[in-house]
Amino acid sequence: MTRGPDGSVQVVRVDGTEYQICASDRQDNCMNPRAAGLAWGDRPLRYWPAETASER
């Protein structure tokens, strides 16, 4: 795990491979913070947004 100047995690290592953590300025070729085991970042949706309330 590598931290940036502000103390936030920027790089994690999974099975020997390093992955950058997605952030507002980094959205391509990166790992979602929650998928990396961090307690911040976007949460997966519980339903598809196109579904109506009666379809849930």
KOLBA-43536 format. One record per residue (C-alpha): residue in one letter; chain; y, x, z. Coordinates in steps of 0.1 Angstrom, whole numbers, plus 2048, in hexadecimal, padded with zeros to 3 digits. Layout:
<nodes>
   res   chain   north   east    up
     A       A       Y      X     Z
...
</nodes>
This chain:
<nodes>
   res   chain   north   east    up
     M       A     800    800   800
     T       A     822    80E   7F6
     R       A     842    800   804
     G       A     864    800   7F4
     P       A     885    80B   804
     D       A     88A    7E8   813
     G       A     867    7E9   823
     S       A     857    7D0   80D
     V       A     835    7D7   7FD
     Q       A     838    7E2   7D9
     V       A     816    7F0   7D0
     V       A     7F3    7E7   7DD
     R       A     7D2    7F8   7D6
     V       A     7B3    7E2   7CF
     D       A     792    7F3   7C8
     G       A     7A3    814   7C1
     T       A     7BC    805   7A8
     E       A     7E1    802   7B0
     Y       A     7F4    7E2   7A7
     Q       A     819    7DB   7AA
     I       A     822    7BC   7BD
     C       A     835    7A1   7AA
     A       A     85A    79C   7B4
     S       A     878    78C   7A5
     D       A     87F    7AB   790
     R       A     85A    7B1   788
     Q       A     846    794   77A
     D       A     830    7A4   75F
     N       A     811    7B9   765
     C       A     812    7B4   78B
     M       A     7FE    7A4   7A7
     N       A     809    784   7B9
     P       A     811    78E   7DD
     R       A     7F9    773   7EB
     A       A     7DD    77E   7D5
     A       A     7E2    7A1   7E3
     G       A     7DE    793   807
     L       A     803    794   810
     A       A     812    776   823
     W       A     82E    770   80A
     G       A     833    765   7E6
     D       A     82B    745   7D2
     R       A     80F    72E   7DE
     P       A     7F7    71F   7C5
     L       A     7FD    6FB   7BD
     R       A     7E5    6E1   7CB
     Y       A     7E8    6CB   7AD
     W       A     7F2    6CE   788
     P       A     817    6C4   785
     A       A     810    6AD   768
     E       A     7FA    696   77E
     T       A     809    676   78B
     A       A     805    66E   7B0
     S       A     7EA    655   7A8
     E       A     7D5    670   797
     R       A     7D6    687   7B5
</nodes>
